[in-house]
C-alpha cells in the first residue's frame, strides 16, 4: 500500500528534477505535461484504492505509526490529491502556451512541480510536523513562482506574500511544538485519539487557536487574508491559476482536518469563532471584489469570499455541512483555476486585464464567452452548475440548524457574486472595445491558442459534469464527512486495530 | 431584411419546427389531462438531497405549457424574419430556445429544487436576451438590473423552498400540497411565505420590484413579446398559483397578494397611459396584468379562480399579439412613438386588423375573451376575502385605464392622423411576422365568441388544480345576465372612453408629475453606487497596501485569540519552577532581549542585522547549556553565515527610515503582548505531564533497528526521512528562486 500513496508524492519531484535539467529546451515543458499525466494516473489509482477500502495508509521507511511518518488517504485526502492532479495537468498544459522561454529557462517548470509535490504531500500526510514541512515546500516554491520575472509589482506582492505566510508558518510550528509537548505524538491519527482525552481541554483549545490562526492565514480568511489580494494578480496567469485553485484550499483542508479530527471537544467555542470568521470572510471578500476593476483582482477577492463558504461548512459541523464544505472545495478549485486561465486568454486577446481598457470579446470571441460563462455562473451559484449544489448544500445545512443569519449572509453574498461576475461579463465581453479593435482569439498563434484553450475546455466540462450529475460527487462528499466526523476508521487503519488503547481507556487511566 | 422565413437557414427553421412539435405534443395530452388524469414522470437526480427530476402535467402546468410553446412557435416564426441576417442570430435563437425550455421545465417540475433550477435558468437566459443589444450601456444596465432583482429574489425563494421542504418533509410539490392545514400551522409558515413571495414578486415585477420590467424592453421585440406574454414574468404568477392550494387563505397570503397586486395594477396602468413609446406602454400594461393576476390569487373564491385562469389566457393572447404588432410597426416604419405614428391602416391593413382585434380584447369589449375575463374579475372582486370595495375599486381603475391604453396602442397608430414624418415609408410586414399577431388576436375573438372551446379543456382543469375540484369552475359566457359585474363593465367603458378622449392632456400632466418624483429606477442607480462606495471604503480600510498594518493585524489576532481563549476557558498558567535557573541562563536571556530591542531601535541595517545575530547566538548558547552541542554548532554556523551574507547585501541599501513610522510604541506593546501570551501558553504546556512514547522508542530502536548511534541523525535520515526530504527541497528551491530573481530581466512597469 505504500507505493500507491508515495507515487503521487514522488512523481512531481521527479518531474521537477527532469524538467529542470531540460529547462532550456522545449522538452522541459513536455516533461512537465507528461509528469502531470502520470500524476493524474497515480492519483486516480489512489482514489480507486480509497473507494475500494475506505482509508489507505502507508508507513514511510517501514516504521510503525506513530514513530515514523505515515502517509494516509481517506476520502477527503484522496479527493484532494485527485483534484490537485487535475489542476496541475490543466496548468501544465496551459503553461505550454503561457510561459515563455525566458521564464522556463529560469526554472518555472521545476518550481511549479515542486509546488504540486508540496500540495500533494500536504493532502496525503498523516503527520502534523510533516504537514508543516509540506507547507514550507509550498511556501518557498510559490514564492519563487510569484516573483519569477521580477517585475516591480511582483516583488512588492511577493514580499507581502512571503512575510505574512512566514508568520503563519511560525505559528503553525509553535502549535505543533506545544501539541507535541502535551501529547508526545505528531501522528494525526494518534492525536485524534489522544487529544480529546487530555485532561486540560482549556489548554487544548488555546493551542487550537494557534492552529486556527496559522491555517486561517493560509486559507485567507478574515481578517488574515491580506497577502492574497496583494499578490495574486501579479504573476503569470498559469501561476495565478494554480495558486487560486490550490493554495488557499490547503489551508482550508488543514482547518477541516484538525477541526474535525483533533480539536473536537470544544466546538461550542472553536466552531462558533469559525462561524463568525466564515460570515465576515464571505462579506469582506465579496465587497472587496465589488471595489475592483481588474479581472484578476476581482477574481482574487472572490477566492477570499468563497473560502468563507467552505469555512461555513466546517463551522456548522453537521454531517451535511461538512459534506458541503468538502464538495465546495472540490468545485471551487476547478472553477477558480479556470476563471484565472480564462482571464489570461482574455488579456492576450483584448490587451489588458483592466476592465476599463478592454471589451468586445462576446462579439469576436464567442467561444471564450461561452467558456467564461460556465465557471462564472457556477461561481455565482446558478444551477445546474457545480456551484449551485455547493451553495445549496451549505444553505440547507445552515437552515437545518436554524442558522438564519448565516444562511442569509451566504445567499446575499451569492447575489453579490452574481454582481461581480456580470461586471466582468458586461465590461470585458459585452461592451465594445474602447479602442475599437476586435479582440479575436486568432490574434493568439494557433498552437499556443490550442494549449491555452484545451485545459479551459476540460475544466469547464468538468464543472458541467458535476453540475448535471452531482449525485456521485455529493455522495462522495457525504462519505468524506462521515469519515472526518467519526475518524475511527482512519485511526484503525493508521495505528492498527489493537496497537494502543482507545481514548475511552486512556481517559479511564487518567482518572 | 424581410426576405422570408429562409433568411437564416436551418437555424431559423429548426426552432419553429421543434416548438411547434412541442406544442402539438402538449395539445395531444390535453384530452387526458382535462379528464383529470395528470401525467407524471420522475427521474432520480440527487437522491441523497431529496432532489428528483419529476414532472407533473396537470391542468395548471398544461395551460402554461400550451401558452409557452404555442406563443413560442409564433415568436420563433416572427423572429426569423424580424432578425433575418442578424450576425448574432444563431446565439439569439439558442438563448431564446433555451429560455423556452427552461420555462417549460419551470411549470412542469414537481420538485421544489427542480422548480428553482429552471427558475434560475430562465433568469440566466433572459439576462442574455435582455442584453442582446449588448453594445449599448442601456442594454447592459437593463440586463443586469433584471438579473440582480430576479436573481436576489430567487435566492430568497431558495431559502423559502428549503424551509418549505423541511416543513413538509418532502420537496415534491404534489406531496407538500396534500396537507395545507399542517403547512399553514407550521412555525415557519410566515418565513416561508415571505421568502417565497420575495421570489415570486421580483420575478413577476410586483410593486416595489416592478422597475426592472419596463427596462427589460431593451430586448428585441420578439423577446419582449415572449417574456411578457407567456413566460418569465408569468413564472412568479405560476408559482403563486401552484402554491395556492397549500398556502393561501391566511391573512398574510390574502393581504400581501391583494395589496401588492392592487398597487401594481393601478400604478402600472397609470404609468402605461403616460408613455409615448408604444412598447413601453405595453410593458406597463404587462405589469397591470401581473398585478391583477396576483390580486386574484390572493383570493380563494371560485369566481376569482376562474377569473385568474381566464385572464391568464386573455392576457397572453392579446399581449403577445400587440407586442409582435408593435414590432411590425417598428420594423416597417422605424419608430414606435405614439406622437408620430398614425394612418398606418392603409399601408399595413393586416397589421391594423390584428391590432384592432387584440386591442378590443385588451379593452375588454364583447365578444372578445377579454370581456369575459373582465366580467369574471369583477365577479371575483366583489366577493374578495380581503376587502371587496378595495379590490373592486382597484380593478375598476386598472381596467378603465386599460381601455384607454388599448386605444392609444392598438388604434391610434392606424386610424389617427399622423403626428410627424415617419423615418421609413411604411408597408406591410412579411407574412411570418403577421401570422403571430393575427392568429393570437383571432384566438381572442374565437375564445370569446365560443367560450366552450377552452372552458372544459383548459379553464376547468386549471381551476380544478387551484380549488381541488374542476366542477366549481364558473361558466364562461358573454351574457351573464344583468348583475353587478355588468354595471361595473359599463362603468369601465364609460370611464375608459373618457380617459382615452383626455389622454393627451393626461399624459402631459402625468409626464410632469413623473419627472418631478424620484423613481425606484433612479434609486436603483443610487443603490448600486452606494454599494460600490461601501465596497471601496471597506477595501481601502482593510487592504491598505501597508505591510506593517497587515502584520499588526495578524499579531493582534494572535494576541486576542490566545488571551481570550485562556480567559474564557480558565487556563491556569502555573509559575514555572525557577529553582534551577542559573545566572548564566539569566545573562543569556538578557543578551537576547538586548539584541532584539536594539534591532528594532537602530537606523542602521548592519546594526540591526548584527543585533539579530546576537539573538541567534544566544539561542545557540542555550542549546549548549542544555547539552545539545550538535544543534548548537548548527545554529552557530547558520547564524554566522546569515549575518555575513545579509550584511554584504545590506551594504548597498540606504539607512532605515524610522521617522515615517508612527505607532511604534503600540507596536512594542503588541510585541510584548504576543511574546507574553505565547510564553504563558508554553508555561502551561510545560506543566502538563510529558508523554515519552516516541523518545523511548527512538532510544531503544535507533541502534538495533536503524543502525545508527546518533539518535538525532537517525531521526533525520531514517525515522523521519520524509521531513528531511521536504526540507532539502526547500533549500534547493530557495536557491533556485534566488537564482531566478537575480537572472531575471526586470521589467519596468509591472508584468503587463
Boltz contact constraints between the chains, C-beta under 6 A:
constraints:
  - contact:
      token1: [A, 60]
      token2: [B, 722]
      max_distance: 6.0
  - contact:
      token1: [A, 61]
      token2: [B, 718]
      max_distance: 6.0
  - contact:
      token1: [A, 61]
      token2: [B, 721]
      max_distance: 6.0
  - contact:
      token1: [A, 63]
      token2: [B, 719]
      max_distance: 6.0
  - contact:
      token1: [A, 67]
      token2: [B, 697]
      max_distance: 6.0
  - contact:
      token1: [A, 68]
      token2: [B, 719]
      max_distance: 6.0
  - contact:
      token1: [A, 69]
      token2: [B, 720]
      max_distance: 6.0
  - contact:
      token1: [A, 69]
      token2: [B, 722]
      max_distance: 6.0
  - contact:
      token1: [A, 106]
      token2: [B, 740]
      max_distance: 6.0
  - contact:
      token1: [A, 107]
      token2: [B, 736]
      max_distance: 6.0
  - contact:
      token1: [A, 107]
      token2: [B, 740]
      max_distance: 6.0
  - contact:
      token1: [A, 114]
      token2: [B, 729]
      max_distance: 6.0
  - contact:
      token1: [A, 114]
      token2: [B, 733]
      max_distance: 6.0
  - contact:
      token1: [A, 130]
      token2: [B, 722]
      max_distance: 6.0
  - contact:
      token1: [A, 130]
      token2: [B, 723]
      max_distance: 6.0
  - contact:
      token1: [A, 133]
      token2: [B, 723]
      max_distance: 6.0
  - contact:
      token1: [A, 133]
      token2: [B, 726]
      max_distance: 6.0
  - contact:
      token1: [A, 136]
      token2: [B, 730]
      max_distance: 6.0
  - contact:
      token1: [A, 137]
      token2: [B, 726]
      max_distance: 6.0
  - contact:
      token1: [A, 137]
      token2: [B, 729]
      max_distance: 6.0
  - contact:
      token1: [A, 137]
      token2: [B, 730]
      max_distance: 6.0
  - contact:
      token1: [A, 140]
      token2: [B, 730]
      max_distance: 6.0
  - contact:
      token1: [A, 140]
      token2: [B, 733]
      max_distance: 6.0
  - contact:
      token1: [A, 140]
      token2: [B, 734]
      max_distance: 6.0
  - contact:
      token1: [A, 141]
      token2: [B, 733]
      max_distance: 6.0
  - contact:
      token1: [A, 144]
      token2: [B, 733]
      max_distance: 6.0
  - contact:
      token1: [A, 144]
      token2: [B, 737]
      max_distance: 6.0
  - contact:
      token1: [A, 147]
      token2: [B, 741]
      max_distance: 6.0
  - contact:
      token1: [A, 148]
      token2: [B, 740]
      max_distance: 6.0
  - contact:
      token1: [A, 149]
      token2: [B, 744]
      max_distance: 6.0
  - contact:
      token1: [A, 150]
      token2: [B, 741]
      max_distance: 6.0
  - contact:
      token1: [A, 150]
      token2: [B, 744]
      max_distance: 6.0
  - contact:
      token1: [A, 150]
      token2: [B, 746]
      max_distance: 6.0
  - contact:
      token1: [A, 151]
      token2: [B, 747]
      max_distance: 6.0
  - contact:
      token1: [A, 151]
      token2: [B, 750]
      max_distance: 6.0
  - contact:
      token1: [A, 151]
      token2: [B, 751]
      max_distance: 6.0
  - contact:
      token1: [A, 152]
      token2: [B, 750]
      max_distance: 6.0
  - contact:
      token1: [A, 153]
      token2: [B, 750]
      max_distance: 6.0
  - contact:
      token1: [A, 160]
      token2: [B, 547]
      max_distance: 6.0
  - contact:
      token1: [A, 164]
      token2: [B, 550]
      max_distance: 6.0
  - contact:
      token1: [A, 167]
      token2: [B, 554]
      max_distance: 6.0
  - contact:
      token1: [A, 178]
      token2: [B, 685]
      max_distance: 6.0
  - contact:
      token1: [A, 181]
      token2: [B, 685]
      max_distance: 6.0
  - contact:
      token1: [A, 182]
      token2: [B, 685]
      max_distance: 6.0
  - contact:
      token1: [A, 182]
      token2: [B, 688]
      max_distance: 6.0
  - contact:
      token1: [A, 183]
      token2: [B, 691]
      max_distance: 6.0
  - contact:
      token1: [A, 184]
      token2: [B, 691]
      max_distance: 6.0
  - contact:
      token1: [A, 184]
      token2: [B, 693]
      max_distance: 6.0
  - contact:
      token1: [A, 184]
      token2: [B, 694]
      max_distance: 6.0
  - contact:
      token1: [A, 202]
      token2: [B, 569]
      max_distance: 6.0
  - contact:
      token1: [A, 202]
      token2: [B, 570]
      max_distance: 6.0
  - contact:
      token1: [A, 202]
      token2: [B, 571]
      max_distance: 6.0
  - contact:
      token1: [A, 203]
      token2: [B, 571]
      max_distance: 6.0
  - contact:
      token1: [A, 203]
      token2: [B, 684]
      max_distance: 6.0
  - contact:
      token1: [A, 205]
      token2: [B, 565]
      max_distance: 6.0
  - contact:
      token1: [A, 205]
      token2: [B, 569]
      max_distance: 6.0
  - contact:
      token1: [A, 206]
      token2: [B, 565]
      max_distance: 6.0
  - contact:
      token1: [A, 206]
      token2: [B, 566]
      max_distance: 6.0
  - contact:
      token1: [A, 206]
      token2: [B, 571]
      max_distance: 6.0
  - contact:
      token1: [A, 206]
      token2: [B, 681]
      max_distance: 6.0
  - contact:
      token1: [A, 209]
      token2: [B, 561]
      max_distance: 6.0
  - contact:
      token1: [A, 209]
      token2: [B, 562]
      max_distance: 6.0
  - contact:
      token1: [A, 209]
      token2: [B, 565]
      max_distance: 6.0
  - contact:
      token1: [A, 213]
      token2: [B, 557]
      max_distance: 6.0
  - contact:
      token1: [A, 213]
      token2: [B, 558]
      max_distance: 6.0
  - contact:
      token1: [A, 213]
      token2: [B, 561]
      max_distance: 6.0
  - contact:
      token1: [A, 223]
      token2: [B, 553]
      max_distance: 6.0
  - contact:
      token1: [A, 224]
      token2: [B, 554]
      max_distance: 6.0
  - contact:
      token1: [A, 226]
      token2: [B, 550]
      max_distance: 6.0
  - contact:
      token1: [A, 229]
      token2: [B, 543]
      max_distance: 6.0
  - contact:
      token1: [A, 287]
      token2: [B, 535]
      max_distance: 6.0
  - contact:
      token1: [A, 287]
      token2: [B, 538]
      max_distance: 6.0
  - contact:
      token1: [A, 288]
      token2: [B, 539]
      max_distance: 6.0
  - contact:
      token1: [A, 290]
      token2: [B, 535]
      max_distance: 6.0
  - contact:
      token1: [A, 291]
      token2: [B, 535]
      max_distance: 6.0
  - contact:
      token1: [A, 291]
      token2: [B, 536]
      max_distance: 6.0
  - contact:
      token1: [A, 291]
      token2: [B, 539]
      max_distance: 6.0
  - contact:
      token1: [A, 382]
      token2: [B, 120]
      max_distance: 6.0
  - contact:
      token1: [A, 382]
      token2: [B, 124]
      max_distance: 6.0
  - contact:
      token1: [A, 383]
      token2: [B, 117]
      max_distance: 6.0
  - contact:
      token1: [A, 383]
      token2: [B, 120]
      max_distance: 6.0
  - contact:
      token1: [A, 384]
      token2: [B, 117]
      max_distance: 6.0
  - contact:
      token1: [A, 396]
      token2: [B, 162]
      max_distance: 6.0
  - contact:
      token1: [A, 399]
      token2: [B, 162]
      max_distance: 6.0
  - contact:
      token1: [A, 411]
      token2: [B, 155]
      max_distance: 6.0
  - contact:
      token1: [A, 414]
      token2: [B, 155]
      max_distance: 6.0
  - contact:
      token1: [A, 415]
      token2: [B, 152]
      max_distance: 6.0
  - contact:
      token1: [A, 415]
      token2: [B, 155]
      max_distance: 6.0
  - contact:
      token1: [A, 418]
      token2: [B, 151]
      max_distance: 6.0
  - contact:
      token1: [A, 422]
      token2: [B, 144]
      max_distance: 6.0
  - contact:
      token1: [A, 426]
      token2: [B, 140]
      max_distance: 6.0
  - contact:
      token1: [A, 430]
      token2: [B, 134]
      max_distance: 6.0
  - contact:
      token1: [A, 430]
      token2: [B, 140]
      max_distance: 6.0
  - contact:
      token1: [A, 432]
      token2: [B, 135]
      max_distance: 6.0
  - contact:
      token1: [A, 470]
      token2: [B, 46]
      max_distance: 6.0
  - contact:
      token1: [A, 471]
      token2: [B, 46]
      max_distance: 6.0
  - contact:
      token1: [A, 474]
      token2: [B, 48]
      max_distance: 6.0
  - contact:
      token1: [A, 475]
      token2: [B, 48]
      max_distance: 6.0
